[in-house]
């Protein structure tokens, strides 16, 4: 990794904290005691997940360095992204609650002891709230930065009407991202609706602005979709003003829970930005 990329990665990592063990212990006990179900998911887990991803957005927007002015387009973009990550956090909390409830019995349908359940549940929660959350935090930073950049691209497109896809160019670049490298298309071309970075977990690709005549446009008549660009990454964060799309696995819910999903899984949405921790718990 180049020094610049390394510095960026370290800065992002410094803003990330996994969900604390006390919260996870409370989730385990709550599920075992039937306090937490898919209809009543753990609010604290949801709140902490949403805060981690919202912190990533604030980091990308540098709201720790500058005042967030509510009337500005930048503030409104950040608020839209925050709503998206809290919706995502609700779906993630639902999936974790559902997975843990399935662990209450063994393969034969016999109820597990608390010790057995805790051992199994701890592994699931650690994966969701350390490994996965770290990747989701990084993605929130990257998508937010590219959403900001997209607004700049739109603002400057009369002067820079073309965009060029660029990879980092090292040995770690995925082969199918190499296939996107150096593609040049107009700013408003549909290509950028699907392939504006990030185009995968921990994708380090970017786009650069070009003046007319700086480079020939790429003929895409024989272009084929790269095989390892996941469907959930086939979007433009700036155009859609989101971090996570509905193609993410967390949004694949049991059809019986469709109504629940429409109610944000009985979890509240933030009413303020950039202070979502003011969210009130749902009334019982």
Wavefront OBJ file of the C-alpha trace (Angstrom):
o trace
v 0.000 0.000 0.000
v 1.313 3.487 -0.815
v 2.077 5.893 2.038
v -0.900 8.122 1.217
v -3.283 5.134 1.191
v -1.666 3.854 4.388
v -2.181 7.215 6.102
v -5.834 7.298 5.016
v -6.406 3.731 6.203
v -4.817 4.464 9.588
v -6.893 7.612 10.005
v -10.107 5.710 9.241
v -9.116 2.894 11.597
v -8.511 5.400 14.361
v -12.179 6.502 14.199
v -13.518 2.948 14.513
v -14.395 1.222 17.774
v -16.073 -2.206 17.888
v -19.262 -2.635 19.920
v -18.275 -2.945 23.586
v -18.417 -6.312 25.352
v -20.972 -5.127 27.917
v -23.491 -4.332 25.182
v -22.924 -7.737 23.573
v -23.364 -9.453 26.946
v -26.670 -7.629 27.394
v -27.803 -8.788 23.951
v -26.946 -12.403 24.724
v -28.808 -12.344 28.056
v -31.743 -10.483 26.535
v -32.204 -12.988 23.709
v -31.856 -15.959 26.061
v -34.478 -14.489 28.414
v -36.843 -13.761 25.472
v -36.511 -10.018 26.064
v -35.155 -9.428 22.552
v -36.963 -10.835 19.528
v -37.231 -9.773 15.877
v -40.283 -7.741 16.934
v -38.374 -6.159 19.820
v -34.693 -6.027 18.778
v -32.003 -4.674 21.140
v -32.127 -0.888 20.950
v -28.652 -0.338 22.412
v -27.035 -2.578 19.788
v -28.873 -0.677 17.046
v -27.895 2.693 18.524
v -24.206 1.772 18.838
v -24.090 0.383 15.292
v -25.718 3.483 13.882
v -23.407 5.752 15.865
v -20.313 3.939 14.562
v -21.426 4.417 10.961
v -22.625 7.966 11.589
v -19.220 8.774 13.096
v -17.693 7.536 9.836
v -19.884 9.984 7.901
v -18.902 12.858 10.185
v -15.253 11.909 9.712
v -15.634 11.974 5.916
v -17.358 15.368 6.046
v -14.773 16.681 8.542
v -17.534 17.917 10.835
v -15.097 17.539 13.733
v -12.997 20.296 12.154
v -15.685 22.613 10.787
v -19.127 23.648 11.938
v -22.019 21.788 10.308
v -24.408 24.430 8.965
v -27.887 23.010 8.557
v -28.873 25.024 5.495
v -25.923 23.985 3.320
v -26.139 21.310 0.601
v -23.221 19.503 2.277
v -25.128 19.255 5.546
v -28.248 17.992 3.776
v -26.199 15.326 1.965
v -24.678 14.171 5.249
v -28.136 14.016 6.847
v -29.430 11.850 3.973
v -26.475 9.489 4.335
v -27.057 9.263 8.067
v -30.694 8.253 7.569
v -29.501 5.495 5.273
v -26.949 4.074 7.731
v -29.542 4.015 10.532
v -31.932 2.141 8.285
v -29.038 -0.224 7.528
v -28.273 -0.523 11.254
v -31.882 -1.484 11.960
v -31.744 -4.231 9.316
v -28.429 -5.444 10.738
v -29.872 -5.545 14.255
v -32.833 -7.540 12.953
v -30.525 -10.061 11.268
v -28.432 -10.498 14.410
v -31.499 -10.931 16.594
v -32.930 -13.491 14.206
v -29.625 -15.399 14.055
v -29.300 -15.478 17.836
v -32.862 -16.664 18.360
v -32.140 -19.550 15.998
v -29.261 -20.565 18.297
v -31.493 -21.034 21.335
v -32.062 -24.701 20.380
v -29.697 -27.327 19.024
v -30.047 -29.364 15.821
v -32.535 -31.639 17.531
v -34.720 -28.791 18.736
v -33.622 -29.127 22.346
v -33.207 -25.897 24.291
v -29.580 -25.040 25.046
v -28.231 -24.114 28.437
v -27.204 -20.505 28.878
v -23.539 -21.560 28.796
v -24.007 -23.370 25.471
v -26.004 -20.517 23.988
v -23.554 -17.838 25.148
v -20.619 -19.692 23.595
v -22.355 -19.910 20.210
v -23.880 -16.436 20.354
v -20.590 -14.756 21.286
v -18.938 -15.953 18.091
v -21.798 -14.664 15.950
v -21.856 -11.266 17.652
v -18.078 -10.865 17.461
v -18.190 -11.414 13.695
v -21.051 -8.950 13.210
v -19.715 -6.252 15.504
v -15.960 -6.401 15.027
v -14.984 -7.805 11.617
v -18.125 -6.845 9.690
v -18.613 -3.512 11.433
v -15.024 -2.472 10.707
v -15.615 -3.089 6.985
v -18.974 -1.285 7.125
v -17.350 1.665 8.882
v -14.657 1.862 6.193
v -17.299 1.667 3.488
v -19.269 4.475 5.138
v -16.185 6.696 5.010
v -15.405 5.811 1.385
v -18.989 6.158 0.141
v -19.417 9.469 1.966
v -16.180 10.846 0.529
v -17.259 9.836 -2.967
v -20.711 11.336 -2.448
v -19.034 14.634 -1.534
v -16.766 14.306 -4.560
v -19.760 13.630 -6.818
v -21.319 16.940 -5.814
v -18.010 18.630 -6.730
v -17.938 16.766 -10.053
v -21.447 17.979 -10.861
v -20.532 21.526 -9.901
v -17.444 21.508 -12.145
v -18.710 19.486 -15.108
v -18.885 22.473 -17.448
v -15.111 22.789 -17.011
v -14.354 19.078 -16.566
v -16.982 17.192 -18.614
v -15.141 13.841 -18.530
v -14.256 11.356 -15.807
v -11.520 8.735 -15.865
v -11.585 5.588 -13.717
v -8.311 4.910 -11.921
v -7.106 2.062 -9.733
v -4.233 2.412 -7.266
v -2.139 0.404 -9.731
v -0.463 -2.004 -7.336
v -0.473 -5.791 -7.099
v -3.471 -5.798 -4.745
v -5.916 -4.391 -7.302
v -8.611 -6.923 -8.203
v -8.430 -8.162 -11.827
v -11.897 -6.940 -12.690
v -11.115 -3.522 -11.250
v -8.108 -3.498 -13.553
v -10.663 -4.028 -16.346
v -12.289 -0.722 -15.336
v -8.983 1.131 -15.166
v -8.569 4.097 -17.547
v -12.187 4.046 -18.769
v -13.117 7.601 -19.780
v -16.759 8.650 -20.072
v -18.779 11.900 -19.776
v -19.787 12.923 -16.265
v -23.485 12.231 -16.874
v -22.927 8.916 -18.644
v -24.902 6.005 -17.182
v -21.594 4.186 -16.628
v -20.998 6.286 -13.492
v -24.413 5.324 -12.110
v -23.061 1.790 -11.705
v -19.287 2.085 -11.396
v -18.576 5.141 -9.295
v -16.191 3.815 -6.589
v -16.209 2.078 -4.186
v -16.862 -1.051 -6.276
v -16.303 -3.621 -3.555
v -15.268 -3.960 0.062
v -12.083 -1.968 0.743
v -12.002 -0.756 -2.873
v -9.327 1.928 -3.295
v -10.274 3.057 -6.800
v -11.147 6.630 -7.665
v -12.106 8.810 -10.628
v -10.341 11.922 -11.885
v -11.846 14.897 -13.687
v -10.702 15.694 -17.215
v -11.198 18.592 -19.571
v -12.699 17.967 -23.000
v -9.972 16.657 -25.263
v -7.696 15.474 -22.438
v -8.346 11.843 -23.375
v -10.529 9.966 -25.890
v -13.792 8.535 -24.608
v -13.788 4.776 -24.134
v -15.973 2.726 -26.473
v -18.171 0.575 -24.213
v -20.146 -1.180 -26.946
v -18.521 -4.496 -26.009
v -18.241 -3.768 -22.292
v -19.204 -6.597 -19.944
v -19.990 -6.233 -16.249
v -17.001 -7.308 -14.129
v -17.844 -10.563 -12.399
v -16.674 -9.639 -8.910
v -18.383 -6.262 -8.528
v -21.205 -7.206 -6.108
v -24.709 -6.065 -6.981
v -24.846 -4.044 -3.758
v -21.969 -1.892 -5.058
v -23.588 -1.193 -8.442
v -24.646 2.347 -7.599
v -23.409 5.912 -7.202
v -23.383 7.160 -3.566
v -23.634 10.779 -4.670
v -26.495 10.257 -7.095
v -28.556 8.090 -4.762
v -27.370 9.812 -1.560
v -26.917 6.528 0.272
v -24.118 4.401 1.691
v -25.808 0.989 1.526
v -28.266 -0.229 -1.118
v -31.183 -2.595 -0.649
v -29.107 -5.270 -2.398
v -27.087 -5.720 0.809
v -27.769 -9.124 2.461
v -29.041 -7.474 5.659
v -32.109 -6.368 3.708
v -32.939 -9.943 2.661
v -35.646 -10.589 5.181
v -38.197 -13.293 5.841
v -41.306 -12.452 3.723
v -43.334 -12.707 6.912
v -41.387 -9.733 8.262
v -42.082 -7.376 5.346
v -44.403 -5.254 7.455
v -41.783 -5.149 10.189
v -39.184 -3.875 7.728
v -41.555 -1.119 6.642
v -41.596 0.004 10.289
v -37.771 0.073 10.372
v -37.913 -3.140 12.425
v -39.602 -1.220 15.265
v -36.498 0.897 15.721
v -36.470 4.722 15.585
v -34.827 6.900 12.958
v -32.676 9.865 13.987
v -34.426 13.203 14.079
v -31.252 15.245 14.290
v -27.900 15.539 12.594
v -25.049 15.467 13.451
v -26.099 14.303 16.947
v -27.985 11.021 16.368
v -27.233 9.833 19.908
v -30.271 11.903 20.914
v -32.489 9.154 19.497
v -35.051 8.039 22.034
v -35.655 4.309 22.618
v -38.914 2.860 21.296
v -41.834 2.856 23.690
v -42.817 -0.549 25.055
l 1 2 3 4 5 6 7 8 9 10 11 12 13 14 15 16 17 18 19 20 21 22 23 24 25 26 27 28 29 30 31 32 33 34 35 36 37 38 39 40 41 42 43 44 45 46 47 48 49 50 51 52 53 54 55 56 57 58 59 60 61 62 63 64 65 66 67 68 69 70 71 72 73 74 75 76 77 78 79 80 81 82 83 84 85 86 87 88 89 90 91 92 93 94 95 96 97 98 99 100 101 102 103 104 105 106 107 108 109 110 111 112 113 114 115 116 117 118 119 120 121 122 123 124 125 126 127 128 129 130 131 132 133 134 135 136 137 138 139 140 141 142 143 144 145 146 147 148 149 150 151 152 153 154 155 156 157 158 159 160 161 162 163 164 165 166 167 168 169 170 171 172 173 174 175 176 177 178 179 180 181 182 183 184 185 186 187 188 189 190 191 192 193 194 195 196 197 198 199 200 201 202 203 204 205 206 207 208 209 210 211 212 213 214 215 216 217 218 219 220 221 222 223 224 225 226 227 228 229 230 231 232 233 234 235 236 237 238 239 240 241 242 243 244 245 246 247 248 249 250 251 252 253 254 255 256 257 258 259 260 261 262 263 264 265 266 267 268 269 270 271 272 273 274 275 276 277 278 279 280 281 282 283 284
